[in-house]
């Protein structure tokens, strides 16, 4: 019985993908250029700042955090809002 438990545990662990529980936005590259063809699209994401005096940089940082939390490491920026307090992009996971 103990051997069966150990075997199941090892099998389960071998199938797990190694990814940090705390995503790091500094690992996310941002560009207006399209992602490379070997990248997997995760989806459209939006970054915002809650302050009316927020900056594009704050909105972009929020976008990067959102992308990192979804497993992305590249974001193609598509559009900034007129006030600069929101930014939309397409997130990708690239090798």
C-alpha positions in Angstrom: 0.0 0.0 0.0 2.8 2.4 0.9 4.6 1.6 -2.4 1.4 2.3 -4.4 1.1 5.7 -2.6 4.7 6.6 -3.4 4.3 5.5 -7.1 1.1 7.6 -7.5 2.8 10.6 -5.8 5.8 10.3 -8.1 3.6 10.0 -11.2 1.6 13.0 -10.2 4.6 15.2 -9.5 6.3 14.2 -12.8 3.4 15.6 -14.8 3.5 19.0 -13.0 4.8 22.0 -14.8 7.3 24.2 -13.0 6.0 27.7 -12.7 6.3 30.2 -9.9 3.2 30.8 -7.8 4.0 34.5 -7.8 4.2 35.8 -11.4 6.8 38.5 -12.0 5.8 41.3 -14.4 9.5 42.1 -15.0 9.7 38.9 -17.0 7.1 40.2 -19.4 8.3 41.9 -22.6 6.1 44.6 -24.1 6.2 45.9 -27.7 3.9 47.2 -30.4 5.5 44.5 -32.7 3.7 41.2 -33.4 4.8 38.2 -31.4 6.9 35.5 -33.2 5.0 32.8 -35.0 6.0 30.1 -32.4 4.3 32.0 -29.6 0.9 30.8 -28.1 -1.7 33.5 -27.8 -3.3 33.7 -24.4 -5.8 36.5 -25.1 -6.6 40.2 -24.9 -5.8 41.9 -21.6 -6.3 45.4 -20.2 -4.2 47.3 -17.7 -5.6 50.2 -15.9 -4.8 52.7 -13.2 -7.4 53.7 -10.7 -6.3 57.3 -10.4 -7.5 60.0 -12.8 -4.0 61.3 -12.6 -2.5 57.9 -13.5 0.1 57.6 -16.1 0.6 55.3 -19.1 3.5 53.7 -17.3 1.2 52.7 -14.4 -1.4 51.3 -16.8 1.3 49.4 -18.7 2.7 48.0 -15.4 -0.8 46.8 -14.5 -1.1 45.1 -17.9 2.2 43.4 -17.4 1.1 42.1 -14.0 -2.1 40.8 -15.5 -0.3 39.1 -18.3 2.3 37.5 -16.0 -0.5 36.2 -13.8 -2.0 34.4 -16.8 1.3 32.9 -17.8 2.3 35.3 -20.5 5.9 36.6 -21.1 5.2 38.8 -24.1 2.5 41.5 -24.7 1.8 43.2 -28.0 0.4 46.6 -27.1 -2.6 47.5 -29.2 -4.2 50.7 -27.8 -3.9 53.3 -25.0 -7.0 55.1 -23.8 -7.4 58.8 -24.6 -6.5 59.7 -21.0 -3.6 57.2 -20.8 -5.1 55.5 -17.8 -5.8 52.2 -19.6 -3.9 50.1 -22.1 -5.0 47.0 -24.1 -2.8 44.3 -25.6 -2.6 40.7 -26.6 -0.7 38.4 -24.3 1.4 35.5 -25.5 3.5 32.7 -24.0 6.7 32.5 -26.1 9.4 29.9 -25.8 
